[in-house]
Amino acid sequence: MPATILTFTNPIDSSAQIGDIVYYVNTATLPNSTVIQGTTSNSTKLGTITSITNNSINVKHQASILPPPVGSYIMIEKNKQVNSSSLIGYYAEVELVNNSDNKIELFSLGSEVSENSK
């Protein structure tokens, strides 16, 4: 698979990670508009981030996908398999410690449990 290096004048946002998916919108396809709008109908999935530097990202993509033209709007989608909000596993252990000299009362403690394997 070919790779494309996208270089930016500003630093890459710290939330970008290896494995995130890169999309782009060719801004020339939005005539008479001062606002850049990205929708699924006019965006192109470029590929997956393989490395990140301060001002550039390396994206691996299919040979049939052309690199974005200069001036395109670049969007990043987080990898949903990596960035899930739930714990994975069978057990959890929690230790609550009161470092205060005063008596305290625990009002509430909650958790979210979902079955992830069967």
N, CA, C and O of each residue as an XYZ file, in Angstrom:
472
protein
N       0.831     -1.187      0.000
C       0.000      0.000      0.000
C       0.869      1.240      0.000
O       1.871      1.307      0.712
N       0.488      2.210     -0.789
C       1.260      3.463     -0.805
C       1.001      4.281      0.452
O       0.025      4.059      1.169
N       1.882      5.215      0.698
C       1.749      6.118      1.843
C       1.884      7.550      1.363
O       2.601      7.831      0.402
N       1.194      8.445      2.033
C       1.243      9.867      1.724
C       1.624     10.609      2.993
O       1.093     10.314      4.064
N       2.527     11.558      2.891
C       2.899     12.407      4.021
C       2.165     13.730      3.869
O       2.345     14.437      2.877
N       1.334     14.066      4.857
C       0.621     15.338      4.867
C       1.367     16.275      5.795
O       1.546     15.974      6.975
N       1.805     17.416      5.267
C       2.584     18.385      6.037
C       1.742     19.631      6.260
O       1.078     20.111      5.341
N       1.768     20.153      7.479
C       0.959     21.299      7.869
C       1.851     22.424      8.371
O       2.969     22.180      8.825
N       1.359     23.658      8.292
C       2.121     24.800      8.790
C       2.007     24.926     10.300
O       2.896     25.485     10.941
N       0.923     24.412     10.878
C       0.717     24.441     12.332
C       0.970     23.053     12.906
O       0.915     22.060     12.181
N       1.246     22.982     14.197
C       1.460     21.668     14.819
C       0.206     20.791     14.734
O      -0.917     21.295     14.727
N       0.416     19.481     14.671
C      -0.673     18.518     14.633
C      -1.355     18.502     16.002
O      -0.684     18.570     17.032
N      -2.670     18.413     16.012
C      -3.420     18.352     17.268
C      -2.976     17.139     18.077
O      -2.754     16.061     17.525
N      -2.849     17.320     19.375
C      -2.341     16.249     20.241
C      -3.288     15.061     20.342
O      -2.881     13.994     20.801
N      -4.544     15.220     19.924
C      -5.479     14.102     19.993
C      -5.306     13.119     18.834
O      -5.852     12.017     18.884
N      -4.566     13.491     17.802
C      -4.315     12.578     16.676
C      -3.417     11.442     17.138
O      -2.414     11.664     17.815
N      -3.792     10.207     16.760
C      -3.035      9.034     17.175
C      -2.802      8.118     15.980
O      -3.521      8.173     14.982
N      -1.782      7.274     16.105
C      -1.554      6.231     15.109
C      -2.773      5.316     15.128
O      -3.237      4.915     16.196
N      -3.286      4.989     13.956
C      -4.476      4.158     13.835
C      -5.732      4.950     13.534
O      -6.738      4.369     13.127
N      -5.700      6.288     13.728
C      -6.850      7.112     13.382
C      -7.026      7.141     11.869
O      -6.069      6.922     11.125
N      -8.246      7.410     11.413
C      -8.567      7.417      9.988
C      -8.623      8.859      9.499
O      -9.224      9.717     10.146
N      -7.988      9.126      8.345
C      -7.913     10.474      7.788
C      -8.871     10.595      6.603
O      -8.883      9.748      5.710
N      -9.663     11.648      6.612
C     -10.551     12.002      5.506
C     -10.136     13.376      5.000
O      -9.500     14.143      5.723
N     -10.494     13.685      3.762
C     -10.259     15.040      3.265
C     -11.406     15.498      2.386
O     -12.111     14.695      1.774
N     -11.574     16.822      2.340
C     -12.552     17.460      1.456
C     -11.785     18.437      0.590
O     -11.087     19.313      1.101
N     -11.910     18.290     -0.715
C     -11.290     19.222     -1.646
C     -12.098     20.505     -1.597
O     -13.240     20.529     -2.057
N     -11.534     21.564     -1.054
C     -12.273     22.816     -0.876
C     -12.627     23.474     -2.195
O     -13.503     24.338     -2.227
N     -11.980     23.097     -3.277
C     -12.331     23.655     -4.586
C     -13.696     23.162     -5.043
O     -14.282     23.748     -5.953
N     -14.218     22.102     -4.437
C     -15.524     21.585     -4.821
C     -16.668     22.320     -4.133
O     -17.832     21.964     -4.318
N     -16.348     23.345     -3.341
C     -17.365     24.120     -2.653
C     -17.367     25.554     -3.180
O     -16.809     26.449     -2.544
N     -17.990     25.777     -4.339
C     -17.945     27.114     -4.956
C     -18.726     28.153     -4.150
O     -19.702     27.832     -3.472
N     -18.277     29.385     -4.239
C     -18.941     30.539     -3.623
C     -19.182     30.358     -2.132
O     -20.204     30.804     -1.610
N     -18.266     29.718     -1.454
C     -18.450     29.472     -0.034
C     -17.223     29.942      0.727
O     -16.090     29.637      0.352
N     -17.457     30.682      1.793
C     -16.361     31.076      2.658
C     -16.261     30.137      3.852
O     -15.306     30.214      4.626
N     -17.236     29.254      4.005
C     -17.253     28.292      5.096
C     -16.966     26.911      4.512
O     -17.595     26.492      3.540
N     -16.017     26.218      5.113
C     -15.691     24.868      4.656
C     -16.637     23.904      5.342
O     -16.716     23.866      6.570
N     -17.352     23.130      4.548
C     -18.275     22.146      5.094
C     -17.839     20.763      4.652
O     -17.564     20.545      3.472
N     -17.776     19.847      5.569
C     -17.434     18.475      5.242
C     -18.616     17.570      5.518
O     -19.107     17.512      6.645
N     -19.069     16.874      4.513
C     -20.154     15.910      4.684
C     -19.704     14.597      4.080
O     -18.704     14.538      3.365
N     -20.444     13.554      4.370
C     -20.076     12.249      3.826
C     -20.197     12.224      2.308
O     -19.560     11.397      1.656
N     -21.001     13.111      1.736
C     -21.175     13.101      0.284
C     -19.988     13.704     -0.456
O     -19.766     13.367     -1.619
N     -19.210     14.593      0.187
C     -18.095     15.199     -0.530
C     -16.744     14.965      0.138
O     -15.762     15.614     -0.223
N     -16.674     14.042      1.113
C     -15.389     13.735      1.740
C     -14.839     12.430      1.176
O     -15.590     11.566      0.724
N     -13.529     12.305      1.212
C     -12.844     11.110      0.717
C     -12.033     10.505      1.847
O     -11.264     11.200      2.511
N     -12.207      9.200      2.065
C     -11.416      8.508      3.075
C     -10.043      8.254      2.492
O      -9.904      7.517      1.516
N      -9.011      8.870      3.093
C      -7.654      8.705      2.594
C      -7.039      7.418      3.116
O      -6.575      6.601      2.321
N      -7.020      7.213      4.430
C      -6.409      6.009      4.976
C      -6.145      6.130      6.454
O      -6.776      6.927      7.148
N      -5.204      5.330      6.936
C      -4.912      5.209      8.359
C      -3.557      5.843      8.692
O      -2.584      5.672      7.958
N      -3.509      6.573      9.801
C      -2.262      7.205     10.245
C      -1.289      6.126     10.714
O      -1.627      5.285     11.548
N      -0.064      6.165     10.159
C       0.972      5.205     10.570
C       2.064      5.861     11.402
O       2.739      5.178     12.173
N       2.254      7.171     11.263
C       3.223      7.880     12.105
C       2.869      9.360     12.143
O       2.218      9.887     11.241
N       3.319     10.021     13.218
C       3.012     11.440     13.434
C       4.274     12.151     13.893
O       4.996     11.658     14.760
N       4.535     13.317     13.302
C       5.587     14.201     13.798
C       4.911     15.488     14.248
O       3.682     15.563     14.267
N       5.680     16.490     14.605
C       5.104     17.747     15.073
C       4.223     18.420     14.025
O       3.167     18.952     14.366
N       4.637     18.407     12.749
C       3.903     19.107     11.697
C       3.475     18.221     10.540
O       3.067     18.739      9.501
N       3.554     16.903     10.683
C       3.153     16.041      9.567
C       2.612     14.713     10.064
O       2.909     14.269     11.173
N       1.809     14.093      9.209
C       1.316     12.749      9.483
C       1.545     11.888      8.247
O       1.417     12.358      7.116
N       1.883     10.630      8.475
C       2.087      9.667      7.400
C       0.841      8.796      7.347
O       0.441      8.221      8.359
N       0.219      8.695      6.162
C      -1.040      7.989      6.018
C      -0.878      6.862      5.003
O      -0.466      7.101      3.868
N      -1.199      5.642      5.408
C      -1.187      4.487      4.511
C      -2.572      4.377      3.884
O      -3.585      4.457      4.579
N      -2.611      4.191      2.545
C      -3.908      4.151      1.861
C      -3.868      3.219      0.661
O      -2.804      2.748      0.259
N      -5.030      2.963      0.098
C      -5.147      2.137     -1.099
C      -4.546      2.872     -2.292
O      -4.562      4.102     -2.343
N      -4.021      2.119     -3.245
C      -3.405      2.726     -4.429
C      -4.422      3.505     -5.255
O      -4.057      4.452     -5.951
N      -5.691      3.117     -5.184
C      -6.724      3.784     -5.979
C      -7.129      5.146     -5.410
O      -7.815      5.913     -6.086
N      -6.718      5.452     -4.191
C      -7.062      6.734     -3.560
C      -5.952      7.739     -3.840
O      -4.787      7.499     -3.522
N      -6.324      8.856     -4.432
C      -5.348      9.908     -4.719
C      -5.110     10.758     -3.479
O      -6.036     10.973     -2.697
N      -3.888     11.244     -3.282
C      -3.616     12.150     -2.155
C      -4.452     13.423     -2.282
O      -4.840     13.793     -3.390
N      -4.729     14.088     -1.186
C      -5.552     15.301     -1.249
C      -4.815     16.439     -1.941
O      -3.605     16.590     -1.775
N      -5.547     17.244     -2.723
C      -4.932     18.426     -3.335
C      -4.513     19.434     -2.260
O      -5.064     19.434     -1.158
N      -3.554     20.278     -2.576
C      -3.110     21.322     -1.655
C      -4.306     22.209     -1.319
O      -5.058     22.606     -2.209
N      -4.478     22.512     -0.057
C      -5.579     23.357      0.388
C      -6.813     22.582      0.810
O      -7.813     23.186      1.197
N      -6.767     21.266      0.744
C      -7.914     20.459      1.167
C      -8.106     20.551      2.671
O      -7.162     20.810      3.418
N      -9.336     20.337      3.101
C      -9.657     20.304      4.523
C      -9.448     18.878      5.000
O     -10.035     17.948      4.448
N      -8.611     18.692      6.029
C      -8.267     17.364      6.540
C      -9.039     17.114      7.832
O      -9.073     17.968      8.718
N      -9.661     15.932      7.934
C     -10.414     15.540      9.131
C      -9.867     14.215      9.629
O      -9.405     13.392      8.838
N      -9.918     14.007     10.935
C      -9.445     12.756     11.523
C     -10.572     12.128     12.332
O     -11.217     12.786     13.149
N     -10.794     10.837     12.084
C     -11.780     10.074     12.841
C     -11.023      9.158     13.793
O     -10.094      8.462     13.384
N     -11.416      9.158     15.054
C     -10.762      8.304     16.036
C     -11.099      6.849     15.760
O     -12.199      6.530     15.309
N     -10.143      5.970     16.034
C     -10.339      4.540     15.875
C     -11.241      4.057     17.004
O     -10.844      4.094     18.169
N     -12.451      3.603     16.676
C     -13.425      3.227     17.693
C     -13.020      1.971     18.468
O     -13.432      1.809     19.617
N     -12.236      1.093     17.880
C     -11.796     -0.106     18.577
C     -10.763      0.223     19.648
O     -10.706     -0.440     20.684
N      -9.953      1.236     19.405
C      -8.911      1.612     20.365
C      -9.449      2.572     21.407
O      -9.093      2.470     22.581
N     -10.293      3.495     21.004
C     -10.765      4.551     21.893
C     -12.159      4.265     22.424
O     -13.062      5.084     22.258
N     -12.345      3.133     23.049
C     -13.630      2.839     23.663
C     -13.606      3.385     25.088
O     -12.541      3.581     25.674
N     -14.785      3.623     25.629
C     -14.841      4.225     26.956
C     -15.085      3.199     28.054
O     -15.245      3.572     29.217
N     -15.115      1.935     27.715
C     -15.402      0.941     28.742
C     -14.183      0.071     29.014
O     -13.285     -0.050     28.181
N     -14.171     -0.530     30.193
C     -13.105     -1.441     30.564
C     -13.325     -2.784     29.892
O     -14.464     -3.177     29.643
N     -12.248     -3.485     29.600
C     -12.339     -4.802     29.006
C     -11.722     -5.787     29.978
O     -10.631     -5.562     30.501
N     -12.426     -6.871     30.212
C     -11.909     -7.884     31.116
C     -13.015     -8.478     31.955
O     -14.193     -8.177     31.759
N     -12.628     -9.325     32.891
C     -13.603    -10.030     33.712
C     -13.680     -9.499     35.130
O     -14.695     -9.705     35.797
N     -12.647     -8.824     35.619
C     -12.593     -8.392     36.998
C     -12.207     -6.923     37.083
O     -11.505     -6.393     36.222
N     -12.679     -6.286     38.136
C     -12.264     -4.920     38.433
C     -12.057     -4.829     39.937
O     -12.793     -5.444     40.708
N     -11.077     -4.079     40.344
C     -10.810     -3.892     41.767
C     -10.670     -2.401     42.013
O      -9.950     -1.706     41.296
N     -11.367     -1.913     43.036
C     -11.356     -0.498     43.357
C     -10.993     -0.342     44.828
O     -11.506     -1.067     45.681
N     -10.117      0.594     45.119
C      -9.762      0.895     46.503
C     -10.026      2.374     46.744
O      -9.472      3.233     46.059
N     -10.875      2.660     47.719
C     -11.195      4.041     48.071
C     -10.457      4.373     49.360
O     -10.557      3.639     50.343
N      -9.715      5.476     49.357
C      -8.898      5.849     50.506
C      -9.282      7.254     50.940
O      -9.409      8.160     50.117
N      -9.466      7.419     52.239
C      -9.726      8.726     52.826
C      -8.429      9.229     53.449
O      -7.995      8.702     54.473
N      -7.809     10.229     52.855
C      -6.569     10.796     53.378
C      -6.808     11.950     54.338
O      -5.862     12.581     54.810
N      -8.057     12.220     54.621
C      -8.405     13.322     55.518
C      -8.459     12.827     56.961
O      -8.699     11.645     57.207
N      -8.235     13.732     57.913
C      -8.384     13.403     59.335
C      -9.844     13.473     59.766
O     -10.203     13.008     60.847
N     -10.679     14.055     58.916
C     -12.095     14.216     59.236
C     -12.905     13.036     58.710
O     -12.528     12.382     57.738
N     -14.022     12.783     59.376
C     -14.934     11.747     58.938
C     -15.621     12.222     57.655
O     -16.040     13.375     57.558
N     -15.730     11.336     56.689
C     -16.419     11.679     55.444
C     -17.474     10.617     55.171
O     -17.444      9.524     55.736
N     -18.397     10.961     54.302
C     -19.445     10.027     53.916
C     -19.431      9.889     52.401
O     -19.427     10.882     51.673
N     -19.424      8.653     51.943
C     -19.480      8.385     50.510
C     -20.941      8.425     50.104
O     -21.735      7.593     50.543
N     -21.294      9.378     49.275
C     -22.683      9.557     48.869
C     -23.086      8.551     47.804
O     -24.179      7.987     47.858
N     -22.195      8.324     46.826
C     -22.565      7.444     45.722
C     -21.327      6.878     45.063
O     -20.280      7.522     45.000
N     -21.468      5.683     44.584
C     -20.418      5.043     43.805
C     -21.119      4.262     42.702
O     -22.006      3.454     42.979
N     -20.731      4.494     41.469
C     -21.417      3.840     40.359
C     -20.447      3.187     39.408
O     -19.248      3.466     39.416
N     -20.988      2.318     38.594
C     -20.180      1.679     37.556
C     -21.081      1.310     36.392
O     -22.303      1.242     36.523
N     -20.462      1.076     35.271
C     -21.189      0.635     34.078
C     -20.591     -0.696     33.661
O     -19.385     -0.799     33.435
N     -21.432     -1.710     33.560
C     -20.965     -3.051     33.226
C     -21.665     -3.489     31.960
O     -22.886     -3.384     31.844
N     -20.892     -3.976     31.019
C     -21.484     -4.538     29.808
C     -20.727     -5.817     29.463
O     -19.503     -5.882     29.583
N     -21.465     -6.818     29.038
C     -20.852     -8.096     28.686
C     -20.123     -7.930     27.361
O     -20.715     -7.494     26.373
N     -18.825     -8.282     27.337
C     -18.070     -8.113     26.103
C     -17.572     -9.419     25.528
O     -16.957     -9.424     24.461
N     -17.818    -10.524     26.203
C     -17.457    -11.822     25.639
C     -18.393    -12.873     26.198
O     -18.859    -12.769     27.332
N     -18.655    -13.857     25.413
C     -19.572    -14.901     25.870
C     -19.182    -16.212     25.261
O     -19.827    -17.228     25.517
